[in-house]
Amino acid sequence: MALALENVQGSDIKRRFEEEGYVVVRGLFSQADVDAIREHFEELHKRGSIPGCFAADPASPDPLKRYPRMMHPHRVSELAMRYMTDDRVFDVLDELFGEEAMAAQSMYYFKPPGARGQALHQDNFYLKVEPGTCIAAWTAIDPADDENGGLVVVPGSQGMEVVCPEQADPNESFTTHLVRPPEGLEEMTVVMEPGDVLFFNGSLIHGSYPNRSKDRFRRSFICHYAGISCEKIGKYYQPLYRRGGVPHTVQVNDGAGPCGEEFGAAGPH
């Protein structure tokens, strides 16, 4: 079931976020911003690989190996750092956290036609922010909907604790962890246009299904954040960055987390 959200502004942003676990801010980034992000990451992809960020295999039959996601591009790209710490995003995050926000991670997904999705999961399983949780800012670079594997959310699941996952279907998901929605809650696809930003709670169950379109990419620039009261975070997310790109370090939250060693997060989300 797709969900076409109205534009949410002002005080309604925090109210919607607290009630549903997510909120879409329409057109937070301009078309010029979207074009700059898309063109920049296309140029990075042409390099074929960047250590610690991505490695493409142009001969692979798997679309996600030809166009792999880029992890922590802010560590190698000034543009990624600039958009991860953009004031427009921080203004919303400060309102949602109720305190100063700090950036922890950036990612870029190409999700070409035929690509598998990412099974339903909770972000704070990986980031392990304590106290509290993380917030994601998911920016649409292309139109995103059911056909090309737009993001799916489970409204109301933000109140849950981190749930120990089960194994996902490898034919549908490129990741191995799956968290099923609890009884009484339903998933829905958030329909987005380029420049829209979806903010969601780190406990919210979300994911995506395969891109079943013939010729449509579903590119997205995704960042994760913690509040300034964060005392611990997973070791892959240091340092954090305050507004303006100022580095900030907290204690490392290492170990297996609440689900045991067999479900320890194997690398950055």
C-alpha positions as CSV (number, residue, x, y, z in Angstrom):
1,M,0.0,0.0,0.0
2,A,1.5,3.3,-1.1
3,L,1.2,6.4,1.0
4,A,1.2,9.9,-0.7
5,L,1.9,12.2,2.2
6,E,1.0,15.9,2.2
7,N,3.6,18.5,2.8
8,V,4.2,18.8,6.6
9,Q,5.5,22.0,8.0
10,G,6.3,23.9,11.2
11,S,5.1,22.3,14.5
12,D,3.3,19.5,12.6
13,I,6.8,18.1,11.7
14,K,7.5,17.0,15.3
15,R,3.9,16.0,16.0
16,R,3.8,13.7,13.0
17,F,7.2,12.3,13.8
18,E,6.3,11.5,17.4
19,E,2.9,9.9,16.4
20,E,4.0,7.9,13.4
21,G,7.8,7.5,13.8
22,Y,8.6,9.3,10.5
23,V,7.8,12.5,8.6
24,V,8.4,13.7,5.0
25,V,9.5,17.2,4.4
26,R,8.7,17.9,0.8
27,G,11.2,19.7,-1.4
28,L,13.8,20.3,1.4
29,F,16.4,20.2,-1.3
30,S,16.0,22.0,-4.6
31,Q,16.3,20.4,-8.1
32,A,19.7,22.0,-8.4
33,D,20.8,20.3,-5.2
34,V,19.4,17.0,-6.4
35,D,21.2,17.3,-9.8
36,A,24.5,18.2,-8.0
37,I,24.3,15.1,-5.8
38,R,23.3,12.7,-8.6
39,E,26.0,14.0,-11.0
40,H,28.7,13.9,-8.3
41,F,27.9,10.3,-7.3
42,E,27.8,9.2,-11.0
43,E,31.4,10.6,-11.3
44,L,32.4,8.7,-8.2
45,H,30.9,5.5,-9.6
46,K,33.0,5.9,-12.8
47,R,36.2,5.4,-10.7
48,G,35.2,1.8,-10.2
49,S,36.2,1.7,-6.6
50,I,37.2,3.8,-3.6
51,P,38.7,1.9,-0.7
52,G,36.4,1.9,2.3
53,C,33.5,3.3,0.3
54,F,32.6,1.0,-2.6
55,A,33.9,-1.5,-5.3
56,A,31.9,-2.0,-8.5
57,D,32.1,-5.1,-10.7
58,P,30.9,-4.0,-14.1
59,A,30.8,-7.6,-15.4
60,S,28.5,-9.0,-12.7
61,P,25.0,-10.1,-13.6
62,D,23.9,-8.7,-10.2
63,P,22.8,-5.0,-10.6
64,L,23.9,-4.3,-7.0
65,K,27.4,-5.4,-7.8
66,R,27.5,-3.2,-10.9
67,Y,26.1,-0.3,-8.8
68,P,26.9,-1.0,-5.2
69,R,25.9,1.3,-2.4
70,M,28.5,3.7,-1.2
71,M,29.3,3.7,2.5
72,H,30.5,6.8,4.4
73,P,31.2,8.8,1.2
74,H,31.5,11.9,3.5
75,R,35.0,10.5,4.4
76,V,36.1,10.9,0.7
77,S,33.9,13.5,-0.7
78,E,33.5,17.2,0.3
79,L,30.1,17.3,-1.4
80,A,28.8,14.4,0.6
81,M,30.1,16.0,3.8
82,R,28.5,19.3,2.9
83,Y,25.0,17.7,2.3
84,M,25.3,15.4,5.3
85,T,25.8,18.5,7.5
86,D,23.5,20.8,5.6
87,D,21.8,23.4,7.8
88,R,18.4,22.6,6.3
89,V,18.7,19.0,7.5
90,F,20.1,20.1,10.9
91,D,17.3,22.6,11.4
92,V,14.7,19.7,11.1
93,L,16.8,17.3,13.2
94,D,17.3,19.8,16.0
95,E,13.5,20.1,16.2
96,L,13.0,16.3,16.1
97,F,15.7,15.5,18.7
98,G,14.8,18.4,20.9
99,E,18.5,19.1,21.1
100,E,21.5,19.7,18.9
101,A,22.0,16.9,16.2
102,M,25.2,15.3,15.2
103,A,25.9,13.4,11.9
104,A,27.1,9.8,12.2
105,Q,27.0,8.3,8.7
106,S,26.3,8.9,5.0
107,M,25.3,6.4,2.3
108,Y,24.4,6.6,-1.4
109,Y,22.2,3.9,-3.0
110,F,21.8,3.6,-6.8
111,K,19.2,0.8,-6.7
112,P,19.2,0.1,-10.5
113,P,16.4,-1.7,-12.3
114,G,16.3,-5.4,-11.2
115,A,18.1,-4.7,-7.9
116,R,17.0,-6.6,-4.8
117,G,15.6,-4.6,-1.9
118,Q,16.6,-4.4,1.8
119,A,14.6,-6.5,4.2
120,L,12.6,-4.7,7.0
121,H,14.9,-3.7,9.8
122,Q,15.6,-1.1,12.5
123,D,18.6,1.3,12.2
124,N,19.6,1.5,15.8
125,F,20.3,-2.2,15.8
126,Y,23.4,-1.2,13.8
127,L,24.3,2.3,15.1
128,K,23.7,1.4,18.8
129,V,23.2,4.9,19.9
130,E,22.9,5.3,23.7
131,P,21.0,6.9,25.3
132,G,18.0,7.3,23.0
133,T,18.2,6.4,19.3
134,C,19.3,7.6,15.9
135,I,17.3,9.4,13.3
136,A,17.7,8.9,9.5
137,A,17.4,11.5,6.8
138,W,16.5,9.7,3.5
139,T,16.7,12.0,0.5
140,A,15.1,11.0,-2.7
141,I,17.3,11.7,-5.8
142,D,14.8,10.0,-8.2
143,P,11.0,9.6,-7.8
144,A,10.5,6.6,-5.5
145,D,7.4,4.4,-5.4
146,D,6.2,0.8,-5.3
147,E,7.4,0.0,-8.8
148,N,11.1,1.0,-8.3
149,G,11.4,-0.2,-4.7
150,G,10.6,2.9,-2.7
151,L,11.1,2.9,1.0
152,V,8.6,1.0,3.1
153,V,7.8,2.0,6.7
154,V,5.7,0.5,9.5
155,P,4.0,3.5,11.2
156,G,3.8,3.1,15.0
157,S,6.7,0.7,15.3
158,Q,9.0,3.4,16.6
159,G,7.9,2.7,20.1
160,M,9.4,-0.8,20.0
161,E,12.6,-1.9,21.5
162,V,15.3,-3.2,19.1
163,V,14.1,-6.6,17.9
164,C,16.4,-9.6,17.3
165,P,16.2,-10.3,13.5
166,E,15.6,-13.5,11.6
167,Q,17.1,-14.5,8.3
168,A,15.9,-12.6,5.2
169,D,15.1,-14.1,1.8
170,P,18.3,-13.6,-0.3
171,N,16.2,-13.5,-3.4
172,E,14.4,-10.4,-2.2
173,S,17.0,-8.7,0.0
174,F,20.7,-8.0,-0.4
175,T,21.0,-7.9,3.4
176,T,20.5,-10.9,5.7
177,H,18.5,-9.4,8.7
178,L,14.6,-9.3,8.8
179,V,12.4,-7.8,11.4
180,R,8.7,-8.6,10.9
181,P,6.1,-6.0,11.8
182,P,4.2,-6.8,15.1
183,E,0.6,-7.8,14.9
184,G,-1.7,-4.9,14.3
185,L,0.8,-2.7,12.4
186,E,1.0,-2.6,8.6
187,E,3.8,-1.5,6.2
188,M,3.3,1.1,3.5
189,T,5.4,2.6,0.8
190,V,6.3,6.3,1.1
191,V,5.9,7.9,-2.3
192,M,8.6,10.6,-2.8
193,E,9.8,13.1,-5.4
194,P,13.4,14.3,-5.9
195,G,14.4,16.6,-3.1
196,D,11.9,15.2,-0.6
197,V,13.5,14.1,2.7
198,L,12.1,11.3,4.9
199,F,13.1,11.6,8.5
200,F,12.5,8.5,10.7
201,N,13.2,7.1,14.1
202,G,16.0,4.5,14.6
203,S,13.5,2.0,16.0
204,L,11.0,2.3,13.2
205,I,10.8,-0.8,11.1
206,H,11.5,0.0,7.5
207,G,13.1,-1.4,4.3
208,S,12.4,-1.9,0.6
209,Y,11.4,-4.4,-2.0
210,P,13.1,-5.1,-5.3
211,N,13.2,-2.5,-8.1
212,R,10.8,-4.2,-10.5
213,S,10.9,-1.4,-13.1
214,K,12.5,-1.9,-16.5
215,D,14.5,1.4,-16.7
216,R,14.1,3.4,-13.5
217,F,16.8,3.9,-10.9
218,R,15.9,4.7,-7.3
219,R,18.8,6.7,-6.2
220,S,18.9,8.0,-2.6
221,F,21.3,9.9,-0.3
222,I,20.9,8.6,3.3
223,C,22.4,9.9,6.5
224,H,22.1,9.0,10.1
225,Y,22.3,11.2,13.1
226,A,22.4,11.2,16.9
227,G,21.5,13.8,19.5
228,I,24.2,15.8,21.4
229,S,23.3,13.8,24.5
230,C,24.6,10.6,22.9
231,E,27.2,9.0,25.1
232,K,27.9,5.8,23.0
233,I,27.7,4.8,19.4
234,G,28.9,1.8,17.3
235,K,32.6,1.9,16.4
236,Y,31.9,2.3,12.7
237,Y,30.4,5.7,13.1
238,Q,33.2,7.7,14.7
239,P,33.7,10.6,14.6
240,L,30.4,12.3,14.6
241,Y,30.0,15.8,13.2
242,R,28.2,18.7,14.7
243,R,26.6,21.5,12.6
244,G,29.3,23.0,10.4
245,G,31.2,19.8,10.2
246,V,32.9,20.1,13.6
247,P,34.1,16.6,14.7
248,H,32.8,15.2,18.0
249,T,33.8,11.8,19.6
250,V,31.9,9.7,22.1
251,Q,32.5,6.3,23.7
252,V,32.5,3.3,21.5
253,N,29.4,1.0,21.9
254,D,31.0,-2.3,21.0
255,G,30.0,-5.9,21.4
256,A,27.0,-7.9,20.3
257,G,24.2,-5.7,21.5
258,P,20.9,-7.2,22.9
259,C,20.6,-10.0,20.4
260,G,23.8,-12.0,21.0
261,E,27.0,-12.6,19.0
262,E,25.2,-14.4,16.2
263,F,23.4,-11.2,15.3
264,G,26.3,-8.7,15.9
265,A,26.3,-6.0,13.2
266,A,29.0,-7.1,10.7
267,G,30.2,-3.7,9.5
268,P,28.5,-0.4,8.7
269,H,24.8,-0.5,7.9
